[in-house]
Amino acid sequence: MDCNHELYYRESNMSCNFRYESVVGTGRVEIVSEEEKEKALTLLMNHYHPESVKFNPKFVHIHSA
């Protein structure tokens, strides 16, 4: 469960942060391809910041799962 979440987006350097109070989860983690990571980040940006889905590509490469 997460609550009090908010996306902070900075157009100037195409970066964003996500603030939340709590996140708890279970499941299986898989290492994904760069293409899958970019698709997932695009979906998240569309959901939380539909005005702009631009993000800095360097942030795609720093995540593995």
N, CA, C and O atoms as a Maestro MAE file, in Angstrom:
{
 s_m_m2io_version
 :::
 2.0.0
}

f_m_ct {
 s_m_title
 :::
 protein
 m_atom[260] {
  # First column is atom index #
  i_m_mmod_type
  r_m_x_coord
  r_m_y_coord
  r_m_z_coord
  i_m_residue_number
  s_m_chain_name
  s_m_pdb_residue_name
  s_m_pdb_atom_name
  i_m_atomic_number
  :::
  1 25 0.839 -1.170 0.000 1 A "MET " " N  " 7
  2 3 0.000 0.000 0.000 1 A "MET " " CA " 6
  3 2 0.887 1.238 0.000 1 A "MET " " C  " 6
  4 15 1.908 1.284 0.686 1 A "MET " " O  " 8
  5 25 0.499 2.204 -0.751 2 A "ASP " " N  " 7
  6 3 1.201 3.479 -0.683 2 A "ASP " " CA " 6
  7 2 0.165 4.581 -0.528 2 A "ASP " " C  " 6
  8 15 -0.980 4.457 -0.963 2 A "ASP " " O  " 8
  9 25 0.598 5.649 0.099 3 A "CYS " " N  " 7
  10 3 -0.321 6.765 0.298 3 A "CYS " " CA " 6
  11 2 0.469 8.065 0.312 3 A "CYS " " C  " 6
  12 15 1.691 8.081 0.460 3 A "CYS " " O  " 8
  13 25 -0.272 9.147 0.153 4 A "ASN " " N  " 7
  14 3 0.335 10.478 0.107 4 A "ASN " " CA " 6
  15 2 1.489 10.537 -0.880 4 A "ASN " " C  " 6
  16 15 2.560 11.056 -0.566 4 A "ASN " " O  " 8
  17 25 1.266 10.007 -2.066 5 A "HIS " " N  " 7
  18 3 2.326 10.007 -3.071 5 A "HIS " " CA " 6
  19 2 2.196 11.219 -3.993 5 A "HIS " " C  " 6
  20 15 1.107 11.734 -4.245 5 A "HIS " " O  " 8
  21 25 3.347 11.643 -4.477 6 A "GLU " " N  " 7
  22 3 3.382 12.805 -5.349 6 A "GLU " " CA " 6
  23 2 4.628 12.740 -6.222 6 A "GLU " " C  " 6
  24 15 5.719 12.415 -5.754 6 A "GLU " " O  " 8
  25 25 4.442 13.054 -7.489 7 A "LEU " " N  " 7
  26 3 5.545 13.089 -8.431 7 A "LEU " " CA " 6
  27 2 6.049 14.519 -8.550 7 A "LEU " " C  " 6
  28 15 5.267 15.438 -8.789 7 A "LEU " " O  " 8
  29 25 7.348 14.708 -8.385 8 A "TYR " " N  " 7
  30 3 7.990 16.003 -8.587 8 A "TYR " " CA " 6
  31 2 8.767 15.930 -9.890 8 A "TYR " " C  " 6
  32 15 9.728 15.169 -10.004 8 A "TYR " " O  " 8
  33 25 8.351 16.722 -10.875 9 A "TYR " " N  " 7
  34 3 8.965 16.682 -12.198 9 A "TYR " " CA " 6
  35 2 9.670 17.995 -12.482 9 A "TYR " " C  " 6
  36 15 9.119 19.073 -12.257 9 A "TYR " " O  " 8
  37 25 10.910 17.892 -12.985 10 A "ARG " " N  " 7
  38 3 11.676 19.083 -13.362 10 A "ARG " " CA " 6
  39 2 11.905 19.051 -14.863 10 A "ARG " " C  " 6
  40 15 12.675 18.231 -15.363 10 A "ARG " " O  " 8
  41 25 11.237 19.943 -15.579 11 A "GLU " " N  " 7
  42 3 11.358 20.021 -17.037 11 A "GLU " " CA " 6
  43 2 12.780 20.388 -17.443 11 A "GLU " " C  " 6
  44 15 13.268 19.914 -18.469 11 A "GLU " " O  " 8
  45 25 13.453 21.225 -16.653 12 A "SER " " N  " 7
  46 3 14.773 21.740 -17.018 12 A "SER " " CA " 6
  47 2 15.796 20.643 -17.282 12 A "SER " " C  " 6
  48 15 16.590 20.762 -18.215 12 A "SER " " O  " 8
  49 25 15.799 19.587 -16.492 13 A "ASN " " N  " 7
  50 3 16.763 18.505 -16.730 13 A "ASN " " CA " 6
  51 2 16.073 17.161 -16.935 13 A "ASN " " C  " 6
  52 15 16.705 16.111 -16.821 13 A "ASN " " O  " 8
  53 25 14.771 17.193 -17.239 14 A "MET " " N  " 7
  54 3 13.983 15.997 -17.522 14 A "MET " " CA " 6
  55 2 14.172 14.928 -16.453 14 A "MET " " C  " 6
  56 15 14.471 13.775 -16.764 14 A "MET " " O  " 8
  57 25 14.000 15.313 -15.207 15 A "SER " " N  " 7
  58 3 14.127 14.353 -14.113 15 A "SER " " CA " 6
  59 2 12.927 14.479 -13.191 15 A "SER " " C  " 6
  60 15 12.227 15.492 -13.185 15 A "SER " " O  " 8
  61 25 12.709 13.447 -12.425 16 A "CYS " " N  " 7
  62 3 11.606 13.499 -11.478 16 A "CYS " " CA " 6
  63 2 11.929 12.649 -10.259 16 A "CYS " " C  " 6
  64 15 12.767 11.748 -10.311 16 A "CYS " " O  " 8
  65 25 11.264 12.947 -9.189 17 A "ASN " " N  " 7
  66 3 11.341 12.179 -7.948 17 A "ASN " " CA " 6
  67 2 9.929 11.809 -7.553 17 A "ASN " " C  " 6
  68 15 8.968 12.494 -7.906 17 A "ASN " " O  " 8
  69 25 9.815 10.730 -6.827 18 A "PHE " " N  " 7
  70 3 8.505 10.277 -6.371 18 A "PHE " " CA " 6
  71 2 8.545 10.163 -4.860 18 A "PHE " " C  " 6
  72 15 9.369 9.433 -4.309 18 A "PHE " " O  " 8
  73 25 7.672 10.871 -4.198 19 A "ARG " " N  " 7
  74 3 7.619 10.841 -2.740 19 A "ARG " " CA " 6
  75 2 6.399 10.042 -2.304 19 A "ARG " " C  " 6
  76 15 5.338 10.113 -2.924 19 A "ARG " " O  " 8
  77 25 6.564 9.288 -1.238 20 A "TYR " " N  " 7
  78 3 5.477 8.468 -0.725 20 A "TYR " " CA " 6
  79 2 5.691 8.219 0.760 20 A "TYR " " C  " 6
  80 15 6.790 8.411 1.281 20 A "TYR " " O  " 8
  81 25 4.641 7.794 1.429 21 A "GLU " " N  " 7
  82 3 4.762 7.510 2.858 21 A "GLU " " CA " 6
  83 2 5.202 6.085 3.117 21 A "GLU " " C  " 6
  84 15 6.038 5.847 3.988 21 A "GLU " " O  " 8
  85 25 4.659 5.134 2.381 22 A "SER " " N  " 7
  86 3 4.976 3.742 2.663 22 A "SER " " CA " 6
  87 2 4.687 2.869 1.450 22 A "SER " " C  " 6
  88 15 3.702 3.074 0.741 22 A "SER " " O  " 8
  89 25 5.550 1.905 1.225 23 A "VAL " " N  " 7
  90 3 5.325 0.924 0.169 23 A "VAL " " CA " 6
  91 2 5.745 -0.433 0.703 23 A "VAL " " C  " 6
  92 15 6.856 -0.593 1.208 23 A "VAL " " O  " 8
  93 25 4.865 -1.398 0.593 24 A "VAL " " N  " 7
  94 3 5.155 -2.762 1.016 24 A "VAL " " CA " 6
  95 2 4.706 -3.678 -0.104 24 A "VAL " " C  " 6
  96 15 3.623 -3.493 -0.660 24 A "VAL " " O  " 8
  97 25 5.518 -4.658 -0.441 25 A "GLY " " N  " 7
  98 3 5.113 -5.564 -1.503 25 A "GLY " " CA " 6
  99 2 5.839 -6.880 -1.439 25 A "GLY " " C  " 6
  100 15 6.880 -7.015 -0.796 25 A "GLY " " O  " 8
  101 25 5.273 -7.837 -2.112 26 A "THR " " N  " 7
  102 3 5.905 -9.139 -2.258 26 A "THR " " CA " 6
  103 2 5.834 -9.521 -3.720 26 A "THR " " C  " 6
  104 15 4.992 -9.010 -4.459 26 A "THR " " O  " 8
  105 25 6.688 -10.391 -4.131 27 A "GLY " " N  " 7
  106 3 6.658 -10.830 -5.517 27 A "GLY " " CA " 6
  107 2 8.015 -11.298 -5.976 27 A "GLY " " C  " 6
  108 15 8.932 -11.493 -5.178 27 A "GLY " " O  " 8
  109 25 8.124 -11.470 -7.249 28 A "ARG " " N  " 7
  110 3 9.344 -11.954 -7.872 28 A "ARG " " CA " 6
  111 2 9.974 -10.838 -8.698 28 A "ARG " " C  " 6
  112 15 9.279 -10.158 -9.454 28 A "ARG " " O  " 8
  113 25 11.254 -10.648 -8.563 29 A "VAL " " N  " 7
  114 3 11.969 -9.614 -9.304 29 A "VAL " " CA " 6
  115 2 12.668 -10.260 -10.485 29 A "VAL " " C  " 6
  116 15 13.253 -11.336 -10.362 29 A "VAL " " O  " 8
  117 25 12.605 -9.597 -11.624 30 A "GLU " " N  " 7
  118 3 13.303 -10.070 -12.818 30 A "GLU " " CA " 6
  119 2 14.144 -8.938 -13.383 30 A "GLU " " C  " 6
  120 15 13.739 -7.776 -13.353 30 A "GLU " " O  " 8
  121 25 15.314 -9.282 -13.896 31 A "ILE " " N  " 7
  122 3 16.143 -8.311 -14.610 31 A "ILE " " CA " 6
  123 2 15.511 -8.125 -15.983 31 A "ILE " " C  " 6
  124 15 15.210 -9.102 -16.669 31 A "ILE " " O  " 8
  125 25 15.311 -6.874 -16.384 32 A "VAL " " N  " 7
  126 3 14.630 -6.598 -17.646 32 A "VAL " " CA " 6
  127 2 15.546 -5.853 -18.611 32 A "VAL " " C  " 6
  128 15 16.554 -5.271 -18.210 32 A "VAL " " O  " 8
  129 25 15.180 -5.885 -19.877 33 A "SER " " N  " 7
  130 3 15.972 -5.233 -20.925 33 A "SER " " CA " 6
  131 2 15.801 -3.715 -20.852 33 A "SER " " C  " 6
  132 15 14.880 -3.212 -20.208 33 A "SER " " O  " 8
  133 25 16.695 -3.004 -21.515 34 A "GLU " " N  " 7
  134 3 16.620 -1.542 -21.571 34 A "GLU " " CA " 6
  135 2 15.287 -1.113 -22.191 34 A "GLU " " C  " 6
  136 15 14.669 -0.150 -21.737 34 A "GLU " " O  " 8
  137 25 14.855 -1.819 -23.212 35 A "GLU " " N  " 7
  138 3 13.590 -1.497 -23.883 35 A "GLU " " CA " 6
  139 2 12.404 -1.652 -22.926 35 A "GLU " " C  " 6
  140 15 11.505 -0.811 -22.911 35 A "GLU " " O  " 8
  141 25 12.402 -2.720 -22.135 36 A "GLU " " N  " 7
  142 3 11.325 -2.941 -21.165 36 A "GLU " " CA " 6
  143 2 11.331 -1.875 -20.075 36 A "GLU " " C  " 6
  144 15 10.274 -1.423 -19.635 36 A "GLU " " O  " 8
  145 25 12.535 -1.473 -19.637 37 A "LYS " " N  " 7
  146 3 12.639 -0.431 -18.610 37 A "LYS " " CA " 6
  147 2 12.085 0.892 -19.134 37 A "LYS " " C  " 6
  148 15 11.351 1.588 -18.431 37 A "LYS " " O  " 8
  149 25 12.443 1.234 -20.371 38 A "GLU " " N  " 7
  150 3 11.970 2.488 -20.952 38 A "GLU " " CA " 6
  151 2 10.447 2.466 -21.109 38 A "GLU " " C  " 6
  152 15 9.777 3.466 -20.849 38 A "GLU " " O  " 8
  153 25 9.909 1.331 -21.532 39 A "LYS " " N  " 7
  154 3 8.455 1.206 -21.675 39 A "LYS " " CA " 6
  155 2 7.762 1.369 -20.316 39 A "LYS " " C  " 6
  156 15 6.745 2.055 -20.216 39 A "LYS " " O  " 8
  157 25 8.312 0.741 -19.275 40 A "ALA " " N  " 7
  158 3 7.725 0.836 -17.934 40 A "ALA " " CA " 6
  159 2 7.777 2.270 -17.404 40 A "ALA " " C  " 6
  160 15 6.799 2.755 -16.836 40 A "ALA " " O  " 8
  161 25 8.910 2.949 -17.586 41 A "LEU " " N  " 7
  162 3 9.016 4.336 -17.125 41 A "LEU " " CA " 6
  163 2 8.049 5.245 -17.879 41 A "LEU " " C  " 6
  164 15 7.483 6.172 -17.299 41 A "LEU " " O  " 8
  165 25 7.860 4.982 -19.167 42 A "THR " " N  " 7
  166 3 6.907 5.760 -19.955 42 A "THR " " CA " 6
  167 2 5.488 5.560 -19.434 42 A "THR " " C  " 6
  168 15 4.729 6.522 -19.319 42 A "THR " " O  " 8
  169 25 5.127 4.317 -19.117 43 A "LEU " " N  " 7
  170 3 3.800 4.040 -18.556 43 A "LEU " " CA " 6
  171 2 3.602 4.745 -17.217 43 A "LEU " " C  " 6
  172 15 2.541 5.317 -16.966 43 A "LEU " " O  " 8
  173 25 4.621 4.706 -16.357 44 A "LEU " " N  " 7
  174 3 4.523 5.390 -15.064 44 A "LEU " " CA " 6
  175 2 4.380 6.899 -15.239 44 A "LEU " " C  " 6
  176 15 3.562 7.535 -14.575 44 A "LEU " " O  " 8
  177 25 5.182 7.465 -16.139 45 A "MET " " N  " 7
  178 3 5.103 8.903 -16.374 45 A "MET " " CA " 6
  179 2 3.735 9.285 -16.937 45 A "MET " " C  " 6
  180 15 3.168 10.305 -16.544 45 A "MET " " O  " 8
  181 25 3.200 8.474 -17.854 46 A "ASN " " N  " 7
  182 3 1.864 8.741 -18.398 46 A "ASN " " CA " 6
  183 2 0.811 8.731 -17.304 46 A "ASN " " C  " 6
  184 15 -0.136 9.517 -17.338 46 A "ASN " " O  " 8
  185 25 0.973 7.848 -16.341 47 A "HIS " " N  " 7
  186 3 0.000 7.739 -15.259 47 A "HIS " " CA " 6
  187 2 0.094 8.906 -14.276 47 A "HIS " " C  " 6
  188 15 -0.924 9.494 -13.911 47 A "HIS " " O  " 8
  189 25 1.303 9.238 -13.851 48 A "TYR " " N  " 7
  190 3 1.479 10.237 -12.798 48 A "TYR " " CA " 6
  191 2 1.738 11.653 -13.305 48 A "TYR " " C  " 6
  192 15 1.543 12.613 -12.560 48 A "TYR " " O  " 8
  193 25 2.166 11.799 -14.541 49 A "HIS " " N  " 7
  194 3 2.458 13.133 -15.081 49 A "HIS " " CA " 6
  195 2 2.109 13.150 -16.567 49 A "HIS " " C  " 6
  196 15 3.003 13.260 -17.405 49 A "HIS " " O  " 8
  197 25 0.812 13.043 -16.910 50 A "PRO " " N  " 7
  198 3 0.415 12.938 -18.315 50 A "PRO " " CA " 6
  199 2 0.738 14.173 -19.157 50 A "PRO " " C  " 6
  200 15 0.730 14.095 -20.386 50 A "PRO " " O  " 8
  201 25 1.020 15.297 -18.524 51 A "GLU " " N  " 7
  202 3 1.344 16.511 -19.278 51 A "GLU " " CA " 6
  203 2 2.659 16.377 -20.036 51 A "GLU " " C  " 6
  204 15 2.842 17.006 -21.078 51 A "GLU " " O  " 8
  205 25 3.565 15.571 -19.525 52 A "SER " " N  " 7
  206 3 4.875 15.418 -20.159 52 A "SER " " CA " 6
  207 2 5.457 14.062 -19.792 52 A "SER " " C  " 6
  208 15 5.620 13.746 -18.613 52 A "SER " " O  " 8
  209 25 5.767 13.268 -20.797 53 A "VAL " " N  " 7
  210 3 6.344 11.948 -20.531 53 A "VAL " " CA " 6
  211 2 7.825 11.905 -20.869 53 A "VAL " " C  " 6
  212 15 8.408 10.826 -20.971 53 A "VAL " " O  " 8
  213 25 8.435 13.064 -21.044 54 A "LYS " " N  " 7
  214 3 9.870 13.105 -21.313 54 A "LYS " " CA " 6
  215 2 10.638 12.777 -20.044 54 A "LYS " " C  " 6
  216 15 10.293 13.241 -18.957 54 A "LYS " " O  " 8
  217 25 11.686 11.969 -20.196 55 A "PHE " " N  " 7
  218 3 12.575 11.718 -19.071 55 A "PHE " " CA " 6
  219 2 13.977 11.522 -19.610 55 A "PHE " " C  " 6
  220 15 14.169 11.139 -20.763 55 A "PHE " " O  " 8
  221 25 14.935 11.787 -18.773 56 A "ASN " " N  " 7
  222 3 16.332 11.679 -19.162 56 A "ASN " " CA " 6
  223 2 16.702 10.204 -19.325 56 A "ASN " " C  " 6
  224 15 16.537 9.432 -18.381 56 A "ASN " " O  " 8
  225 25 17.198 9.790 -20.493 57 A "PRO " " N  " 7
  226 3 17.535 8.385 -20.732 57 A "PRO " " CA " 6
  227 2 18.546 7.808 -19.747 57 A "PRO " " C  " 6
  228 15 18.571 6.594 -19.544 57 A "PRO " " O  " 8
  229 25 19.378 8.642 -19.132 58 A "LYS " " N  " 7
  230 3 20.361 8.106 -18.184 58 A "LYS " " CA " 6
  231 2 19.682 7.448 -16.992 58 A "LYS " " C  " 6
  232 15 20.272 6.580 -16.348 58 A "LYS " " O  " 8
  233 25 18.447 7.848 -16.689 59 A "PHE " " N  " 7
  234 3 17.733 7.252 -15.568 59 A "PHE " " CA " 6
  235 2 17.194 5.866 -15.893 59 A "PHE " " C  " 6
  236 15 16.892 5.095 -14.982 59 A "PHE " " O  " 8
  237 25 17.068 5.538 -17.167 60 A "VAL " " N  " 7
  238 3 16.633 4.193 -17.569 60 A "VAL " " CA " 6
  239 2 17.726 3.195 -17.220 60 A "VAL " " C  " 6
  240 15 17.432 2.100 -16.740 60 A "VAL " " O  " 8
  241 25 18.965 3.551 -17.451 61 A "HIS " " N  " 7
  242 3 20.091 2.627 -17.311 61 A "HIS " " CA " 6
  243 2 20.489 2.345 -15.862 61 A "HIS " " C  " 6
  244 15 21.201 1.373 -15.608 61 A "HIS " " O  " 8
  245 25 20.055 3.155 -14.920 62 A "ILE " " N  " 7
  246 3 20.481 2.935 -13.530 62 A "ILE " " CA " 6
  247 2 19.604 1.942 -12.785 62 A "ILE " " C  " 6
  248 15 19.893 1.601 -11.638 62 A "ILE " " O  " 8
  249 25 18.537 1.476 -13.422 63 A "HIS " " N  " 7
  250 3 17.633 0.500 -12.804 63 A "HIS " " CA " 6
  251 2 17.817 -0.860 -13.460 63 A "HIS " " C  " 6
  252 15 18.139 -0.950 -14.645 63 A "HIS " " O  " 8
  253 25 17.612 -1.915 -12.684 64 A "SER " " N  " 7
  254 3 17.788 -3.269 -13.209 64 A "SER " " CA " 6
  255 2 16.500 -4.057 -13.277 64 A "SER " " C  " 6
  256 15 16.336 -4.914 -14.144 64 A "SER " " O  " 8
  257 25 15.586 -3.772 -12.368 65 A "ALA " " N  " 7
  258 3 14.372 -4.609 -12.288 65 A "ALA " " CA " 6
  259 2 13.136 -3.785 -12.523 65 A "ALA " " C  " 6
  260 15 12.026 -4.316 -12.495 65 A "ALA " " O  " 8
  :::
 }
 m_bond[259] {
  # First column is bond index #
  i_m_from
  i_m_to
  i_m_order
  :::
  1 1 2 1
  2 2 3 1
  3 3 4 2
  4 3 5 1
  5 5 6 1
  6 6 7 1
  7 7 8 2
  8 7 9 1
  9 9 10 1
  10 10 11 1
  11 11 12 2
  12 11 13 1
  13 13 14 1
  14 14 15 1
  15 15 16 2
  16 15 17 1
  17 17 18 1
  18 18 19 1
  19 19 20 2
  20 19 21 1
  21 21 22 1
  22 22 23 1
  23 23 24 2
  24 23 25 1
  25 25 26 1
  26 26 27 1
  27 27 28 2
  28 27 29 1
  29 29 30 1
  30 30 31 1
  31 31 32 2
  32 31 33 1
  33 33 34 1
  34 34 35 1
  35 35 36 2
  36 35 37 1
  37 37 38 1
  38 38 39 1
  39 39 40 2
  40 39 41 1
  41 41 42 1
  42 42 43 1
  43 43 44 2
  44 43 45 1
  45 45 46 1
  46 46 47 1
  47 47 48 2
  48 47 49 1
  49 49 50 1
  50 50 51 1
  51 51 52 2
  52 51 53 1
  53 53 54 1
  54 54 55 1
  55 55 56 2
  56 55 57 1
  57 57 58 1
  58 58 59 1
  59 59 60 2
  60 59 61 1
  61 61 62 1
  62 62 63 1
  63 63 64 2
  64 63 65 1
  65 65 66 1
  66 66 67 1
  67 67 68 2
  68 67 69 1
  69 69 70 1
  70 70 71 1
  71 71 72 2
  72 71 73 1
  73 73 74 1
  74 74 75 1
  75 75 76 2
  76 75 77 1
  77 77 78 1
  78 78 79 1
  79 79 80 2
  80 79 81 1
  81 81 82 1
  82 82 83 1
  83 83 84 2
  84 83 85 1
  85 85 86 1
  86 86 87 1
  87 87 88 2
  88 87 89 1
  89 89 90 1
  90 90 91 1
  91 91 92 2
  92 91 93 1
  93 93 94 1
  94 94 95 1
  95 95 96 2
  96 95 97 1
  97 97 98 1
  98 98 99 1
  99 99 100 2
  100 99 101 1
  101 101 102 1
  102 102 103 1
  103 103 104 2
  104 103 105 1
  105 105 106 1
  106 106 107 1
  107 107 108 2
  108 107 109 1
  109 109 110 1
  110 110 111 1
  111 111 112 2
  112 111 113 1
  113 113 114 1
  114 114 115 1
  115 115 116 2
  116 115 117 1
  117 117 118 1
  118 118 119 1
  119 119 120 2
  120 119 121 1
  121 121 122 1
  122 122 123 1
  123 123 124 2
  124 123 125 1
  125 125 126 1
  126 126 127 1
  127 127 128 2
  128 127 129 1
  129 129 130 1
  130 130 131 1
  131 131 132 2
  132 131 133 1
  133 133 134 1
  134 134 135 1
  135 135 136 2
  136 135 137 1
  137 137 138 1
  138 138 139 1
  139 139 140 2
  140 139 141 1
  141 141 142 1
  142 142 143 1
  143 143 144 2
  144 143 145 1
  145 145 146 1
  146 146 147 1
  147 147 148 2
  148 147 149 1
  149 149 150 1
  150 150 151 1
  151 151 152 2
  152 151 153 1
  153 153 154 1
  154 154 155 1
  155 155 156 2
  156 155 157 1
  157 157 158 1
  158 158 159 1
  159 159 160 2
  160 159 161 1
  161 161 162 1
  162 162 163 1
  163 163 164 2
  164 163 165 1
  165 165 166 1
  166 166 167 1
  167 167 168 2
  168 167 169 1
  169 169 170 1
  170 170 171 1
  171 171 172 2
  172 171 173 1
  173 173 174 1
  174 174 175 1
  175 175 176 2
  176 175 177 1
  177 177 178 1
  178 178 179 1
  179 179 180 2
  180 179 181 1
  181 181 182 1
  182 182 183 1
  183 183 184 2
  184 183 185 1
  185 185 186 1
  186 186 187 1
  187 187 188 2
  188 187 189 1
  189 189 190 1
  190 190 191 1
  191 191 192 2
  192 191 193 1
  193 193 194 1
  194 194 195 1
  195 195 196 2
  196 195 197 1
  197 197 198 1
  198 198 199 1
  199 199 200 2
  200 199 201 1
  201 201 202 1
  202 202 203 1
  203 203 204 2
  204 203 205 1
  205 205 206 1
  206 206 207 1
  207 207 208 2
  208 207 209 1
  209 209 210 1
  210 210 211 1
  211 211 212 2
  212 211 213 1
  213 213 214 1
  214 214 215 1
  215 215 216 2
  216 215 217 1
  217 217 218 1
  218 218 219 1
  219 219 220 2
  220 219 221 1
  221 221 222 1
  222 222 223 1
  223 223 224 2
  224 223 225 1
  225 225 226 1
  226 226 227 1
  227 227 228 2
  228 227 229 1
  229 229 230 1
  230 230 231 1
  231 231 232 2
  232 231 233 1
  233 233 234 1
  234 234 235 1
  235 235 236 2
  236 235 237 1
  237 237 238 1
  238 238 239 1
  239 239 240 2
  240 239 241 1
  241 241 242 1
  242 242 243 1
  243 243 244 2
  244 243 245 1
  245 245 246 1
  246 246 247 1
  247 247 248 2
  248 247 249 1
  249 249 250 1
  250 250 251 1
  251 251 252 2
  252 251 253 1
  253 253 254 1
  254 254 255 1
  255 255 256 2
  256 255 257 1
  257 257 258 1
  258 258 259 1
  259 259 260 2
  :::
 }
}
